[in-house]
Amino acid sequence: MKNNYLFTSESVSEGHPDKVCDRISDMVVDSYLSLDPESRVACETLTTTNKVVLAGETRGPKINKEELISKVRECIKDIGYDQEGFSWKTANIETHLHEQSTDIAMGVDSKDNKDEGAGDQGIMFGYACNETDELMPAPIYYSHKILRLMAKDRKSGKLVGIEPDSKSQVTMMYENEKPIKVTSVVISTQHSKDLNQEKVREAIIPYIQKSIPKNFLTDLNPEEIYINPTGQFIIGGPDGDTGLTGRKIIVDTYGGAAPHGGGAFSGKDPTKVDRSAAYASRYLAKNVVASGISEKCLIQLAYAIGVSKPLSIFIKLASGDEGKVDKVKKIIEDNFNLSPRGIREMLKLNNPIYEVTSAYGHFGRKSSNKGEFTWEKTDKVDLFKQQS
């Protein structure tokens, strides 16, 4: 990649139809894990005009369909949908969850494998860089922040006339692989019919200024701030576009700044390495960068269904740090159990912590005393510092 370039990342709000689905699917995961931490869940959700459909496989406690449907309505209400085309009160909600395949269960639960096998084959990536305090790529981090602040004020009543479905996009100029300024921002947001586009722009511009450091905005041309560039955006959410779980995987991770293994996270319990190993690889990469070993770290883990150990561990550091890769790899191999069970225990993933991950990115978030975002901790820095 050239040292000087423009790079763009996008985010979508919790009211985007795909994110509504991610939220509902993760609510289902949490509902099962809260009753039995060893539950198995793979839940997909579809939304369209005033309709929600759940489908997938579970193993664990029996949860009454009406209870799940009630929780779906709570999700929709919290997001903010009470519109003619999609309302928490009137939406038709169907659930078609059934028992997990015995073949999959056999591979995961083999008694000859004390660490348990992976729930599927696949590759997972983790990434960290020093572009922000949260060790995330700057374009995706600021794209998320704009929408997160908008949603907060919308729900509190401070941002009036703006509806739940929104998208953001931030383009940054890089020199010598470092972000130096924002060159354009795009925000498309659903709004009430009472707001014209001038009022929408007036309401949204402050969120750009609150979300992005001033030094990045100094040279931003006002003409390169695009607010609802196609015009009005009144019909939105699942009424405007069908939503599905797992269609925003680049939004969920690094905004395209790093590879993605292809698997979605939402709706999956942590025996699925699509989710847990992606969290583990981010945890490792973030601690490597936080230790000062390198300004960037990309880690890939690979698994086979029914096999506990990773088939491979790939590590890539920033240019000039290639000589440190073997030592970093040895530290990881000697100190981290990257079997599915080892990851779950290390990051405490069997807790009902997933609904909050469903919007504004699974990475670059703050770990909490509720057990959320444990993979964002930098508590292994001293372990890696010997190589910095």
Phi, psi and omega in degrees: 000141177297153179287332180244126185192169170258141177222139186234140171226153179238160171226162173228151185280171178295343178270355174299139185304323178292325180285329172303317179294317178300318180299313182294317180297320179287331173298321179296316177303311181298323181298319179287314182295330180292336179265327180209109183298345179263012180299152173247131182218134168220096188244127175250144180233142173238138173232146172209196185305111178048038180214140176227132178234125175255139176212154178150193187237142177221158168214125184150213183293157175274124177244126181301137181302319182295328177293317177296318180299320177298320179291326175299315179298322178298319177299312183297320179296316181294324177296323175120018183264111169218060184249165182302322183269351178197109184226141177295336182281321192245355183301140175277117186243126178242144175232130183231045178280142179218178185295144178296146176304134178293332178293318177293315180301321180298318181292325182283323191256017182310126182291342179278357185235094187296336180270359182071148176275160175295147180286352178191164171281167175149173178239141181229143181241144170233148185213149172208151176208164186264030181285335178225166178299332180275004179060043177241155171301136187298315185300317181288323181298314181286328175299315177299315187296321179303310183289326180295318179291322176299315181296320180300313182286328176298316182289329180280347182094359181285326180256099188265137175090355178262131185260174193292333188274115182216156174223149177226159179205129182236129175251131181235146174270134177247136171235128185052040176066020177242135177291130181243335178194160174271132179254340175198153175224135176237129173226123173245124183223137173296144182213165179287159180291348181279348181257127170275174187291332176295318179290324177298313180299317180299324181284329189268326184309318181301334181286333172293314182293327178285333190266332187246132179306143185302325183294338177276345186256356187306317185259013182287120179288126179306331179288347178263013171256110186254111178248118184047060187298341178270357182109210187296151181220077183263315179272116183214193181062202181297341176288330181268336185201138178293141178245150177220148174297139169082017180264003181237049186290332178284323172300321183292337188248260192237018175064023180091357180285346178219160179296162174231138182290343177110340181272141175279166181257311191298142179088001184245134174287165189285000169288341177281113184292343171312320182267301190295320181286331174293321176294318181295319181291326173295317179303313180294312182298319181294320179291327176298311182292318180298334180284345181092004179300317183204157179283342180219149175211126175243130179233132173244134172243144179232141184225160171238144181299132179084355181251132187278318186278150174297141177285334178203153172232117179249136181228133175230127178252175180298156179306131182100346181253014184302329182292347181267353188299312184298322180289322176296317179298319180294320177301316180295313182296325183277340190236352184233128174273105185260022168289160178307316179292320179300319179295315182298319180289319181298318185256004178054055187271355181276007178271158178280081190237014196260336183302322182290342180280349195288345178224151178069027170092143177273350184232157184080019181256169182267128173293148186232168178285357174273357178093009181275146175058042177299332180289355177266358178290150176245051183271004178247016182300315183298329179296324181269342186299336179298343180255358185282000000 
